[in-house]
Amino acid sequence: MLCKKLHHAAYRCRDAAETVKFYTEVLGLKFSHAMGEDHVPSTGKYSPHVHIFFEMEDGSSIAFFECPQDPGEPSGRDPGTPDWVQHFAFEVESVEVLLQAKADLEAKGLKVIGPTNHDDFIESIYFFDPSGHRLELTARTCHDPVRLKSFEDEAPQVLALWEKTHDWSQRHLLFGSRSGYQRDQAANKEVSA
């Protein structure tokens, strides 16, 4: 496979120093690199900026740009996109660690949403960084290889139903009910036919 792992994903931030403080002190990430230019190296456009990186345990990173002279929203978020869509999701070791993280974040004054169960696949909590980026801490709740394979196998069926309807009014065709994610193999075969 060409792509081995995520190196980094990057967003814009309002204030680089505030961002460093948040990601190192609140989330415990390693502030691993900072660089800056007056011109964008890939395009040559004049845009003074600082580019900061935060490394996680597996070596992958998230990164931010502070671009004070460029117009637009400092969060870099498309104003037409709902605030829950664009986000960083960080995996934690277990649901127990997730629940402790929620308590720790709330003790630091952050408003935390969740925990939220996503299809018995992951459990997540949500909060925002100082620039308004939505962050997710998530723990895998499915460890059964057979079930994980079934999720992989049904992914094309989920996409096919979405392409057909662009809503979930017919979700029972895949999930056996009008809400939730109850699996019914007969229903799954009906959608793929």
C-alpha positions as CSV (number, residue, x, y, z in Angstrom):
1,M,0.0,0.0,0.0
2,L,1.3,3.4,-0.9
3,C,0.0,5.3,2.2
4,K,1.6,3.7,5.3
5,K,0.0,5.9,8.0
6,L,-1.2,9.5,8.6
7,H,1.7,11.8,9.0
8,H,-0.3,14.9,9.8
9,A,-3.6,16.7,9.2
10,A,-3.5,20.5,9.4
11,Y,-5.9,23.2,10.3
12,R,-5.7,26.9,10.9
13,C,-5.5,28.3,14.4
14,R,-6.2,31.8,15.9
15,D,-3.1,31.9,18.1
16,A,-0.1,29.5,17.9
17,A,1.0,30.0,21.5
18,E,-2.5,29.4,22.8
19,T,-2.8,26.3,20.6
20,V,0.6,24.9,21.9
21,K,-0.6,25.5,25.5
22,F,-3.9,23.7,24.9
23,Y,-2.6,20.7,23.1
24,T,0.4,20.1,25.4
25,E,-1.2,20.9,28.7
26,V,-4.8,19.7,28.1
27,L,-4.2,16.7,25.8
28,G,-0.6,15.9,26.6
29,L,0.7,15.9,23.0
30,K,4.3,16.5,22.2
31,F,5.1,19.9,20.6
32,S,7.4,18.3,18.1
33,H,8.1,21.0,15.4
34,A,7.6,24.6,14.4
35,M,8.6,26.3,11.3
36,G,7.6,29.6,9.5
37,E,7.9,31.4,6.3
38,D,6.9,34.7,4.8
39,H,6.0,33.0,1.6
40,V,4.1,29.6,1.1
41,P,6.9,27.2,0.1
42,S,4.6,25.3,-2.3
43,T,3.0,28.2,-4.1
44,G,5.3,31.2,-3.4
45,K,2.3,33.3,-2.2
46,Y,3.1,36.0,0.3
47,S,1.5,34.8,3.6
48,P,3.6,35.1,6.8
49,H,2.7,32.1,8.9
50,V,3.9,29.7,11.6
51,H,3.3,25.9,11.2
52,I,3.2,23.9,14.4
53,F,3.1,20.1,14.9
54,F,2.0,17.9,17.8
55,E,3.0,14.3,17.8
56,M,1.1,11.4,19.2
57,E,2.3,8.1,20.6
58,D,2.3,6.3,17.2
59,G,4.3,9.1,15.5
60,S,1.4,10.6,13.7
61,S,0.8,14.3,14.1
62,I,-1.7,17.1,13.9
63,A,-0.6,20.5,12.8
64,F,-1.8,24.1,12.7
65,F,-1.1,27.3,10.8
66,E,-1.4,30.7,12.3
67,C,-1.8,33.0,9.3
68,P,-2.6,36.5,10.7
69,Q,-2.6,38.4,7.4
70,D,-4.9,36.0,5.5
71,P,-8.7,36.7,5.5
72,G,-11.2,34.1,6.4
73,E,-12.2,32.3,9.6
74,P,-9.2,31.6,11.9
75,S,-10.7,28.1,12.6
76,G,-10.4,27.4,8.8
77,R,-13.8,25.8,9.0
78,D,-16.2,26.2,6.0
79,P,-19.0,28.4,7.5
80,G,-21.6,26.3,5.7
81,T,-20.5,23.1,7.3
82,P,-22.1,22.1,10.6
83,D,-19.7,22.5,13.5
84,W,-19.9,18.7,14.3
85,V,-18.6,17.6,10.9
86,Q,-14.9,18.8,10.6
87,H,-12.9,17.5,13.6
88,F,-9.9,15.7,14.8
89,A,-10.5,12.3,16.4
90,F,-7.9,10.9,18.8
91,E,-7.9,7.3,19.8
92,V,-7.5,6.4,23.5
93,E,-6.7,3.0,25.0
94,S,-10.1,2.0,26.4
95,V,-13.5,3.2,27.4
96,E,-12.3,3.5,31.0
97,V,-9.5,5.9,29.9
98,L,-12.1,7.8,27.8
99,L,-14.4,8.3,30.9
100,Q,-11.5,9.4,33.0
101,A,-10.5,11.9,30.2
102,K,-14.0,13.3,30.2
103,A,-13.8,13.9,34.0
104,D,-10.3,15.5,33.6
105,L,-11.4,17.8,30.8
106,E,-14.5,18.9,32.7
107,A,-12.4,19.5,35.8
108,K,-10.3,21.9,33.5
109,G,-13.5,23.8,32.7
110,L,-14.2,22.3,29.2
111,K,-17.7,21.5,28.2
112,V,-17.7,17.8,27.1
113,I,-20.4,16.0,25.1
114,G,-20.8,12.3,25.5
115,P,-19.9,9.6,25.8
116,T,-21.7,8.6,22.6
117,N,-21.9,5.1,21.3
118,H,-21.3,4.8,17.5
119,D,-22.8,1.6,16.2
120,D,-21.0,-0.5,18.9
121,F,-17.8,0.3,16.9
122,I,-16.4,3.2,18.9
123,E,-17.4,5.3,22.0
124,S,-16.6,9.0,21.9
125,I,-16.6,12.3,23.7
126,Y,-16.4,15.7,22.1
127,F,-15.2,19.2,23.0
128,F,-13.6,22.3,21.3
129,D,-10.1,23.7,21.3
130,P,-9.4,27.5,21.7
131,S,-9.7,28.1,17.9
132,G,-13.1,26.4,17.8
133,H,-12.0,23.1,16.3
134,R,-14.1,20.2,17.4
135,L,-12.1,17.4,19.0
136,E,-13.1,13.8,19.6
137,L,-11.5,11.3,22.0
138,T,-12.6,7.8,21.0
139,A,-12.1,4.3,22.2
140,R,-12.7,1.2,20.1
141,T,-15.5,-0.9,21.5
142,C,-15.5,-3.6,18.9
143,H,-12.5,-6.0,19.0
144,D,-14.1,-9.1,17.5
145,P,-12.4,-9.8,14.1
146,V,-15.6,-11.4,12.7
147,R,-17.7,-8.3,13.6
148,L,-15.0,-5.9,12.3
149,K,-15.0,-7.9,9.0
150,S,-18.8,-7.6,8.9
151,F,-18.5,-3.8,9.3
152,E,-16.1,-3.7,6.4
153,D,-18.3,-6.0,4.2
154,E,-21.4,-3.8,4.8
155,A,-19.7,-0.5,4.1
156,P,-20.4,-0.7,0.3
157,Q,-24.0,-1.5,1.1
158,V,-24.3,1.5,3.4
159,L,-22.9,3.7,0.7
160,A,-25.2,2.2,-1.9
161,L,-28.3,2.9,0.3
162,W,-27.0,6.5,0.8
163,E,-26.4,7.0,-2.9
164,K,-30.0,5.7,-3.6
165,T,-31.8,7.8,-1.0
166,H,-29.6,10.5,0.5
167,D,-31.4,10.1,3.7
168,W,-32.0,7.2,6.2
169,S,-35.8,6.7,5.7
170,Q,-35.0,3.2,4.3
171,R,-32.3,2.3,6.9
172,H,-34.4,-0.7,7.9
173,L,-33.3,-2.3,4.6
174,L,-29.8,-2.5,6.1
175,F,-30.2,-2.4,9.8
176,G,-33.6,-4.2,10.4
177,S,-35.2,-1.2,12.1
178,R,-35.9,2.5,11.4
179,S,-33.5,3.6,14.1
180,G,-30.3,2.1,15.6
181,Y,-28.0,-0.4,14.0
182,Q,-29.6,-3.8,14.5
183,R,-28.2,-6.1,11.8
184,D,-30.4,-8.5,9.8
185,Q,-28.5,-10.5,7.2
186,A,-31.6,-11.0,5.1
187,A,-32.1,-7.2,5.0
188,N,-28.5,-6.7,4.0
189,K,-28.8,-9.0,1.0
190,E,-32.0,-7.2,-0.1
191,V,-30.1,-3.8,-0.5
192,S,-27.2,-5.3,-2.4
193,A,-29.5,-7.0,-4.9
